[in-house]
Amino acid sequence: MELEKKNFELLPDAQKNWQNRPEWFFNRAHTDTYELWYEGRYKRAEVWQKKVMEQLVSKDKRVKTLLEFGCGTTRFTRWWKEIGITATGGDISPLMLSQAVHLFDGDLVMADSHHMPFKDHTFDSLAFITTFEYYKDPVKVIRESARVAKYGIAMGMMNRNSPKVLRRRVQQVFGKNPFYVTATFYTPAMLIKIIEEALEGRDYTIEWSCTGLPKWFPVQQWSVPYGDFFGLYVKLNDVD
């Protein structure tokens, strides 16, 4: 009798799509080197991104707990405790979470950000760090965020107003950069429009700041909508 050979990969080829399209975070060729990317030339950018996010979120003294969706390997999720916030991580990719469980000592959940498996106001705040760009229905995701998070939504975004966006698109034409094929890049103004649609009728305030500027530039953070990265915080004011 001949035995049928089975494929016991963590993620079979047939399941490497999300939102009806292939995504890099369902491909081990990309996810297995994700942490190394941050330890290389991206390290300086990470330092400034964390500075921006700390400044924005720390102003809301009500925030003690946070859910980071699209947490990946928990690169940022592990960091929140350094500024006094207890974090939980959520991600749709089993490949990312399979690394996260060895790197993060907090709670993790595998779920879709469009349908968060949490009760209303489970967390004080919710964060997206360079993941919101991949959502097909951003309005729905923000509404889910405002349901699950009581006090605010923190968003770390790859800025559309950056020369790197053009470079990435050119690279894609030549098949050299698979990481942003399905990403939608926003400016602060574009993102605020989506927030306004999603949170119509809510009382909230928004603050944002940009970084990701060249080393030689006289400042590394400013309130002008140009730079590789911007942080934005939505403070919800209509809650006790």
Residue, then its C-alpha position, 0 to 999 in steps of 0.5 A: m500500500e502506498l502512503e499519501k504524502k501530506n504537507f504539514e506546513l504551518l500555513p499551506d499555499a492555499q491559505k496564503n491570501w487575506q482579503n482575497r489577495p496574497e499578503w507578504f505576512f503570510n509568506r515565510a520567506h518574508t516573515d522569518t527575517y522580519e526582526l532582522w530588518y529592525e536590527g539593521r538599517y531600520k533601527r534609527a527610524e524605529v527609535w524616532q517612531k517610538k519617540v513620536m508614539e510615546q509623546l502622543v499616547s502618554k498625553d492621555k493619562r487615562v491609558k493604562t492598557l492597550l491592544e496593538f493590532g497587527c502586532g506582528t512579532t511584537r516589536f512595538t508590543r514589547w515596548w509599550k511597557e517601557i512607558g507604563i502601558t500593559a499591552t496585548g497583541g493581535d494579528i491575523s498572521p500565524l507566521m508572525l504570531s509563531q515568533a511572537v509567542h517566543l518574544f513576548d510575555g503578554d497575551l496574544v490573539m489571532a484575529d482579523s482587525h475588522h472583527m475584533p473578538f473583544k467586548d466593548h471597552t476591553f482596553d483603554s486604547l488601541a494601536f496600529i503601527t504600520t499595519f493600518e495601510y493594509y486594511k481594505d475597509p479602514v472605516k470599519v476597522i476604526r469603528e471596531s477600534a473605537r468600540v474595543a478601546k475606551y479612550g483612544i486610538a494610536m496610529g503609526m503610519m507610513n506617510r504618503n508624503s515621502p520620496k520612499v513611496l515613489r521608490r517603493r512603487v518603482q521597485q515593485v514594477f521590477g519585482k524587487n519589493p513585495f512588502y507594499v504591493t497591497a498597502t495604501f499610503y495615507t497623509p495625515a489629512m487623508l487619514i483624518k477624513i477616514i476617521e471623520e467618516a468612521l467616528e461621525g457623531r463622536d466627540y474626539t480630538i486628534e493630534w499628529s506629528c511627523t518624523g522619518l526625515p534625513k539625518w542631515f535635516p535640521v529637525q527630526q520631528w515636526s508638525v509638517p505633513y512630510g516625512d517617512f512616518f507620522g504618528l496620530y492619536v485620536k482621543l475620545n472625549d465622550v466617555d466617563 
